[in-house]
Amino acid sequence: MKLCMIGTGYVGLVSGACFSDLGNDVICVDKNENKINKLKDREIPFYEPGLEELVFKNYKNKRLNFSTDLKNSVKKSDIIFICVGTPTKKSGSAADLSQIYEVVKEISSSINKFKIIVTKSTVPVTTGDEIEKILSNKNNKSRFSVVSNPEFLREGEAIRDFIYPDRIVLGSNDKKSNRILKNLYLPLISKGANYINTSRRAAELIKYSSNAFLATKITFINEIANLCEKIGINVEDISIGMGLDKRIGSRFLRVGPSYGGSCFPKDAKAIISTAVKFKTNLSVIKSVIRSNEDRSKHILSRIFQILKNKVKNKKICFLGVTFKANTDDMRDTACLSMIPALSKKGAIIKYFDPTGFKKEFQKIKNVSYTNSIKNSVENSDLIIIHTEWNEFKQLNFKKLVKKKYFKIYDLRNLYNPEEMFKKKIKYYGIGF
């Protein structure tokens, strides 16, 4: 099939590469000419394991192409996927849909035959209705169909999630579009993926509800961890005991910093905004947002306790600064608030992340990037394991750190407290 992916961000590029690998002809479109030129020169705009190889295998085989010409790309394609960003509005909690509507207006003037317009971007309920209205201003409704097909790609595991999805959600009551898109996804369905056909509005809400629920699980276990710290119980035992209940499940019952990234923070806020529009009180999700916002303050308070409130001139190392492993995404990562706060107290901070230097810390006093784990930790008073990269899971701290006395605060509970005690390392974790 001939596909057009509008937007070469996380969703558009990953989906475009995977669709082309399934044998489709795909054009990935972006108005950023520099970005498109870099993609043609084998430069991927973000870190995602396996993506570079997949993109350029299919680009070389001419199944995947890149363009800045949206109108011509739309005309050449049968199915148009909208994959542009929907960040939180600067003034409030609602999703900013300006990029969506800008793209739809361009699509509207380029419909030369029947097109299926698919919203893959995460959008609030009724966005598809508005897209349909815009397209109807210039086109007869028989020449297009608007469909919701939300993505469920985890950063760091996006290619696997695309190829082996838990479910494929297709929101449309149009039988023709449903048949065509089911055929597009047939290689994945034949491998066992569940294909769910719902109304368009239901598909839009499934995405937001899923992310809000996962955010709730993370926040819940983090709050239980706070309780465990007060009464001397290891939260890992709680997570295992709960997770073995099939009604609950163990996934996302992992303690750590506040949730971050491209989805959970903005989507939790956006579903609240939708609820306000429809005069409904989502009190549970409101509490989740508040608790998550307080999470970094709690961890920061614990850091002060570990250092006995003597932060000035203390050498602190952060191992990992992205919101999770296997991504370079810095959006809403907990250290964006913690590192500046420690800097203001006079700490000298070094950080190492496998994805390299971060511009977010460039102007913060006494904060520097190091190019190796060794250089980052060797003179530290306190080592904070912030992100669960594999590189951090089996370190010999006694060998790496030159100082005799140092402390470790493990925000991911990567190490066994008893083993660290035997090695005479002052070790602190989450929830014990």
Secondary structure, DSSP 8 states (H G I E B T S, - for coil): -EEEEE--SHHHHHHHHHHHHTT-EEEEE-S-HHHHHHHHTT--SS--TTHHHHHHHHHHTTSEEEES-HHHHHHH-SEEEE-----B-SSSSSB--HHHHHHHHHHHTT--S-EEEEE-S---TTHHHHHHHHHHTTS-GGGEEEEE------TTSHHHHHHS-SEEEEE---HHHHHHHHHHTHHHHTTT-EEEEE-HHHHHHHHHHHHHHHHHHHHHHHHHHHHHHHHT--HHHHHHHHHTSTTT-STT----S---SSSHHHHHHHHHHHHHHTT---HHHHHHHHHHHHHHHHHHHHHHHHTTT--TT-EEEEE--SSSTT----TT-THHHHHHHHHHTT-EEEEE-TT---GGGTTSTTEEE-SSHHHHHTT-SEEEE-S--GGGTT--HHHH--SSS-EEEETT--S-HHHHHHTT-EEE-S--
